[in-house]
């Protein structure tokens, strides 16, 4: 989803800079963008997506939390090695 958004934003920027319509077309696009971003439905959808993303991130963080202690064990084959550097 993020990649698609970035692509669309990049395409819009490319269009604006590449068009011969100039400042007038740029102002039209800017106004449309402002209208869309200020639309209450868009604001609501963005809030829901943000909340859902935070929930997913929290779940992933909780699931990965216990792995941080197991990974060094698995990488070294279960044996404890002295670390050459403090840390």
ChimeraX commands (.cxc) that place a marker at each C-alpha (Angstrom):
marker #1 position 0.00,0.00,0.00 radius 0.5
marker #1 position 2.81,2.38,0.90 radius 0.5
marker #1 position 4.62,1.62,-2.35 radius 0.5
marker #1 position 1.48,2.36,-4.33 radius 0.5
marker #1 position 0.98,5.66,-2.51 radius 0.5
marker #1 position 4.59,6.65,-3.12 radius 0.5
marker #1 position 4.26,5.73,-6.80 radius 0.5
marker #1 position 1.11,7.82,-7.21 radius 0.5
marker #1 position 2.73,10.75,-5.40 radius 0.5
marker #1 position 5.82,10.43,-7.61 radius 0.5
marker #1 position 3.70,10.27,-10.74 radius 0.5
marker #1 position 1.78,13.37,-9.66 radius 0.5
marker #1 position 5.01,15.27,-8.98 radius 0.5
marker #1 position 6.41,14.15,-12.33 radius 0.5
marker #1 position 3.27,15.25,-14.07 radius 0.5
marker #1 position 3.32,18.65,-12.41 radius 0.5
marker #1 position 6.95,19.27,-13.29 radius 0.5
marker #1 position 6.66,17.82,-16.77 radius 0.5
marker #1 position 3.46,19.43,-17.91 radius 0.5
marker #1 position 3.33,22.46,-20.17 radius 0.5
marker #1 position 0.16,23.68,-18.48 radius 0.5
marker #1 position 2.38,25.36,-15.91 radius 0.5
marker #1 position 1.28,27.19,-12.82 radius 0.5
marker #1 position -2.47,27.08,-13.55 radius 0.5
marker #1 position -2.56,23.29,-13.72 radius 0.5
marker #1 position -0.31,23.08,-10.68 radius 0.5
marker #1 position -2.76,25.22,-8.70 radius 0.5
marker #1 position -5.67,23.03,-9.82 radius 0.5
marker #1 position -3.86,19.89,-8.68 radius 0.5
marker #1 position -2.84,21.51,-5.41 radius 0.5
marker #1 position -6.42,22.58,-4.72 radius 0.5
marker #1 position -7.74,19.10,-5.52 radius 0.5
marker #1 position -5.14,17.53,-3.26 radius 0.5
marker #1 position -6.08,19.91,-0.45 radius 0.5
marker #1 position -9.78,19.13,-0.89 radius 0.5
marker #1 position -9.15,15.41,-0.79 radius 0.5
marker #1 position -6.89,15.58,2.26 radius 0.5
marker #1 position -9.38,17.76,4.15 radius 0.5
marker #1 position -12.37,15.56,3.28 radius 0.5
marker #1 position -13.86,14.15,6.52 radius 0.5
marker #1 position -14.23,10.69,4.95 radius 0.5
marker #1 position -10.55,10.67,4.01 radius 0.5
marker #1 position -9.59,11.89,7.49 radius 0.5
marker #1 position -11.70,9.13,9.06 radius 0.5
marker #1 position -10.20,6.45,6.82 radius 0.5
marker #1 position -6.67,7.70,7.53 radius 0.5
marker #1 position -7.38,7.59,11.27 radius 0.5
marker #1 position -8.67,4.03,11.04 radius 0.5
marker #1 position -5.66,2.94,8.99 radius 0.5
marker #1 position -3.27,4.63,11.42 radius 0.5
marker #1 position -4.96,2.92,14.37 radius 0.5
marker #1 position -4.91,-0.46,12.65 radius 0.5
marker #1 position -1.24,0.00,11.77 radius 0.5
marker #1 position -0.39,0.83,15.37 radius 0.5
marker #1 position -2.27,-2.28,16.51 radius 0.5
marker #1 position -0.41,-4.49,14.03 radius 0.5
marker #1 position 2.92,-2.96,15.07 radius 0.5
marker #1 position 2.16,-3.59,18.74 radius 0.5
marker #1 position 1.23,-7.22,18.08 radius 0.5
marker #1 position 4.39,-7.73,16.01 radius 0.5
marker #1 position 6.50,-6.10,18.73 radius 0.5
marker #1 position 4.94,-8.39,21.37 radius 0.5
marker #1 position 5.48,-11.50,19.24 radius 0.5
marker #1 position 9.08,-10.58,18.42 radius 0.5
marker #1 position 9.95,-9.54,21.98 radius 0.5
marker #1 position 10.69,-13.05,23.19 radius 0.5
marker #1 position 12.80,-13.82,20.11 radius 0.5
marker #1 position 15.52,-11.31,20.92 radius 0.5
marker #1 position 16.94,-13.62,23.60 radius 0.5
marker #1 position 16.65,-16.78,21.48 radius 0.5
marker #1 position 18.29,-15.51,18.30 radius 0.5
marker #1 position 21.91,-15.35,19.59 radius 0.5
marker #1 position 21.50,-18.89,20.93 radius 0.5
marker #1 position 20.29,-20.17,17.59 radius 0.5
marker #1 position 22.98,-18.36,15.62 radius 0.5
marker #1 position 25.82,-19.71,17.76 radius 0.5
marker #1 position 24.31,-23.20,17.85 radius 0.5
marker #1 position 23.39,-22.98,21.51 radius 0.5
marker #1 position 26.91,-22.42,22.80 radius 0.5
marker #1 position 27.86,-19.31,24.66 radius 0.5
marker #1 position 30.73,-17.39,23.14 radius 0.5
marker #1 position 32.70,-14.59,24.62 radius 0.5
marker #1 position 32.09,-11.36,22.87 radius 0.5
marker #1 position 35.29,-9.69,21.65 radius 0.5
marker #1 position 33.84,-6.25,22.29 radius 0.5
marker #1 position 31.91,-5.03,25.27 radius 0.5
marker #1 position 28.23,-4.54,24.57 radius 0.5
marker link #1:1,2 radius 0.2
marker link #1:2,3 radius 0.2
marker link #1:3,4 radius 0.2
marker link #1:4,5 radius 0.2
marker link #1:5,6 radius 0.2
marker link #1:6,7 radius 0.2
marker link #1:7,8 radius 0.2
marker link #1:8,9 radius 0.2
marker link #1:9,10 radius 0.2
marker link #1:10,11 radius 0.2
marker link #1:11,12 radius 0.2
marker link #1:12,13 radius 0.2
marker link #1:13,14 radius 0.2
marker link #1:14,15 radius 0.2
marker link #1:15,16 radius 0.2
marker link #1:16,17 radius 0.2
marker link #1:17,18 radius 0.2
marker link #1:18,19 radius 0.2
marker link #1:19,20 radius 0.2
marker link #1:20,21 radius 0.2
marker link #1:21,22 radius 0.2
marker link #1:22,23 radius 0.2
marker link #1:23,24 radius 0.2
marker link #1:24,25 radius 0.2
marker link #1:25,26 radius 0.2
marker link #1:26,27 radius 0.2
marker link #1:27,28 radius 0.2
marker link #1:28,29 radius 0.2
marker link #1:29,30 radius 0.2
marker link #1:30,31 radius 0.2
marker link #1:31,32 radius 0.2
marker link #1:32,33 radius 0.2
marker link #1:33,34 radius 0.2
marker link #1:34,35 radius 0.2
marker link #1:35,36 radius 0.2
marker link #1:36,37 radius 0.2
marker link #1:37,38 radius 0.2
marker link #1:38,39 radius 0.2
marker link #1:39,40 radius 0.2
marker link #1:40,41 radius 0.2
marker link #1:41,42 radius 0.2
marker link #1:42,43 radius 0.2
marker link #1:43,44 radius 0.2
marker link #1:44,45 radius 0.2
marker link #1:45,46 radius 0.2
marker link #1:46,47 radius 0.2
marker link #1:47,48 radius 0.2
marker link #1:48,49 radius 0.2
marker link #1:49,50 radius 0.2
marker link #1:50,51 radius 0.2
marker link #1:51,52 radius 0.2
marker link #1:52,53 radius 0.2
marker link #1:53,54 radius 0.2
marker link #1:54,55 radius 0.2
marker link #1:55,56 radius 0.2
marker link #1:56,57 radius 0.2
marker link #1:57,58 radius 0.2
marker link #1:58,59 radius 0.2
marker link #1:59,60 radius 0.2
marker link #1:60,61 radius 0.2
marker link #1:61,62 radius 0.2
marker link #1:62,63 radius 0.2
marker link #1:63,64 radius 0.2
marker link #1:64,65 radius 0.2
marker link #1:65,66 radius 0.2
marker link #1:66,67 radius 0.2
marker link #1:67,68 radius 0.2
marker link #1:68,69 radius 0.2
marker link #1:69,70 radius 0.2
marker link #1:70,71 radius 0.2
marker link #1:71,72 radius 0.2
marker link #1:72,73 radius 0.2
marker link #1:73,74 radius 0.2
marker link #1:74,75 radius 0.2
marker link #1:75,76 radius 0.2
marker link #1:76,77 radius 0.2
marker link #1:77,78 radius 0.2
marker link #1:78,79 radius 0.2
marker link #1:79,80 radius 0.2
marker link #1:80,81 radius 0.2
marker link #1:81,82 radius 0.2
marker link #1:82,83 radius 0.2
marker link #1:83,84 radius 0.2
marker link #1:84,85 radius 0.2
marker link #1:85,86 radius 0.2
marker link #1:86,87 radius 0.2
view
